[in-house]
């Protein structure tokens, strides 16, 4: 509104000029309150990572699902036809069996060895732990492709160092990578050698977080070392053990380097796992939709394992909160 003065000129209404800013103040105040919330600040700080994950993980996963439902020329939608075709192939049955055998046996062995190494490291004086920790972490720090090439040389049928040792004892040579049984065992051994240090360092960190008062109370009650392990150490480490096993299971199922370098799926496609078989079918044979379908078969297996493990972790967290 404008008022007119005696000279006939219009002057701004002073009351209106004061009212207009006050109308905008509530909206600005609400925005400021929202921006001051810790949840808002946290979301904004995580937003770049969320966008990166969506770009590098979510989009490729959805695109892989779409590819798995196309024909070989990627021109026709075939639905679940590729999955049905794979389930009819005996080679793919071997892939499922070998993948489960490779992952489960390797993770169990890595968890057991890492648990023992962590306890041995825990009782060593701290000033001596640094050197030993560094030496034990070497297999995990060295690039996997490089270390696997070293193992491949050890298993080589012509220049195998293991066979050279066997020759010294008069024992017949072994076709480490030429027979199905020995090839599977060799792959598992290399994966155990590579992954055990990760379990050791995770379990060692969990052991150091266990309150010493619990062990002192158990000693006063007359508990033996075995009873302390069963009733004190394991209950306090269960969540760390579960999460570490789940993470290693996912990584081992998706392993590509060890199998590809050592056996490339041989002999006669008996050592293929999901990753190497998907590479052979999708890239080398040129059937990308079928290769995508092979890789997606890991999803339900890992989903079931994740549900069981994470449900156990959540249940223990509720029990600890209630106690």
C-alpha positions, 0 to 999 in steps of 0.5 A: 500500500502507498499513502499520498502526502500533501504534495501529491506524491506516493510514499511507501506504507511503513506498516506494510514494509514491516509486515513483509519480512515477518511473513518470511521469518517463520519459513526461514526459521523452520529451515534453520531448525532443520539444518541445525538437526544432527540427522540433517547434517549427518545426511548431508555429509553422507550424501556424496557417499550415497550418490557414489554407491548409487552410481557404482553399485546400485546402477550396475546391479540393476543393469546386470539384472536387466542384462540377465533377462535378455537373449544372447544378442541382447535384443529380446526379453527372455525373462528367466530363460537364462536362469532355467538354461543354466540350471539344466547344465551339469557344468553349472551344477559343478560350479555351484558345488565348487563355489560353496565348497571353496567358500565355506571350507576356506572361511571355516579354516581362516576363522579357526587359524585367525582365532588361534593366531589372535590368542597367541598374539594376545598373550605375547608382550606388546613390545614384541607384537609389532614385528610379529603382526607385521610379518603375519600381515604380509600375505594380506598386504602383498597384492593377491595376483602377485602372491598367487603367481608365486603359488602357481610356480610352487604348484607348477608340474615341471618346476614345482618346489613342492614336488622337488621336496617330494623327490628328495624323500622318494615320494611320487610327484603330485599333479597339484593343478592337474587333478580335480581333488588336488586342484581344489585343495590348492585353491583353498590353501592359497585362499586360507594363506591370503585371508587368515591375517585379516581374521587374526587382526579382527579377532585380536582387536576384539580380544583387546576390547574384552574387559580384563575384570571378567577374566579376573573374576573367572580366575577367582571363581576357579575357572580353567583356561578352557572355561574362560575361552568358552564362557568369557571370550567367545560370548564377548567376541560373537558379534565380531566373529559373525560380522567377520565371517559374513564379510569374508564369505561374501569376498570369498564367494566373489573371488576371481584372482586365485582361481583364474591364475591357478587353474582357470577353471580346469581340469575340465571345468571342475574348479570353476566358481561363479566369478570365473565361470561368469567370465568364461561364459560372458566375456570369452564366449560372448554371451554377456546375458548368460554371464550376468545370470551366472553372477546373479546366482550368488545373490540368493545364497549370500542373502540367506547367509546374511539374514541368518548371521545378521539376525543372530547379531541383532538378537545378541545386541537386544539381549545385551541391551536388556541385560 
